[in-house]
């Protein structure tokens, strides 16, 4: 049985999580993870600043392997 056949497994656990504040820095981290063969999960979010303004931030999780996404949608005819 391969890992792909095991439907009870969950997503790979993150090795490290980075909280980044610039897009250039985020891209640099993603390229480094790709070069080293790690998987990633990247999420963007808004962080409140002074008053009613928000700053965009990124959360990058470095994974030992790339997660496998299951296609739950039915194929269209």
C-alpha positions as CSV (number, residue, x, y, z in Angstrom):
1,X,0.0,0.0,0.0
2,X,1.4,3.4,-0.9
3,X,0.8,6.7,0.9
4,X,-1.6,7.7,-1.8
5,X,-3.8,4.7,-1.1
6,X,-4.0,5.6,2.6
7,X,-7.1,7.7,3.0
8,X,-6.8,8.0,6.7
9,X,-3.6,10.0,6.6
10,X,-3.7,13.7,7.2
11,X,-1.7,16.6,5.7
12,X,2.0,16.6,6.5
13,X,2.9,18.3,9.7
14,X,4.8,21.6,9.3
15,X,8.5,21.5,10.0
16,X,8.6,25.3,10.6
17,X,6.2,28.2,10.2
18,X,7.4,31.6,9.0
19,X,5.3,34.8,9.4
20,X,6.4,37.2,6.7
21,X,5.6,40.9,6.1
22,X,6.9,41.5,2.6
23,X,5.9,39.8,-0.7
24,X,9.6,39.7,-1.9
25,X,10.7,37.9,1.3
26,X,7.8,35.4,0.9
27,X,8.8,34.7,-2.7
28,X,12.4,34.2,-1.6
29,X,11.3,31.6,1.0
30,X,9.0,29.8,-1.4
31,X,11.8,29.5,-4.0
32,X,14.3,28.2,-1.3
33,X,11.8,25.6,-0.2
34,X,11.2,24.5,-3.8
35,X,15.0,24.3,-4.4
36,X,15.4,22.1,-1.4
37,X,12.5,19.9,-2.3
38,X,10.2,20.8,0.6
39,X,6.4,21.2,0.4
40,X,4.7,24.4,1.4
41,X,1.4,25.8,2.4
42,X,1.0,29.6,2.0
43,X,-1.7,31.7,3.4
44,X,-2.2,35.4,3.3
45,X,-4.1,37.4,5.9
46,X,-4.8,40.9,7.0
47,X,-3.4,42.3,10.2
48,X,-5.0,45.4,11.8
49,X,-2.8,48.4,12.2
50,X,-3.6,51.9,13.5
51,X,-7.2,52.8,13.1
52,X,-9.2,51.1,10.4
53,X,-6.3,50.1,8.2
54,X,-4.8,46.7,7.6
55,X,-1.5,45.3,6.5
56,X,-1.2,42.2,4.4
57,X,1.0,39.4,5.9
58,X,1.9,35.9,4.8
59,X,2.1,32.6,6.8
60,X,4.4,30.1,5.2
61,X,4.5,26.6,6.5
62,X,7.5,24.5,5.4
63,X,6.5,20.8,5.1
64,X,8.7,17.7,4.8
65,X,6.8,16.7,1.6
66,X,4.2,18.3,-0.6
67,X,0.6,17.8,0.5
68,X,-1.7,15.7,-1.8
69,X,-5.0,17.4,-2.6
70,X,-7.9,15.1,-3.2
71,X,-10.3,16.1,-6.0
72,X,-13.8,15.8,-4.4
73,X,-15.6,17.3,-7.4
74,X,-17.5,15.1,-9.9
75,X,-16.1,15.2,-13.4
76,X,-18.3,17.2,-15.8
77,X,-19.7,15.6,-18.9
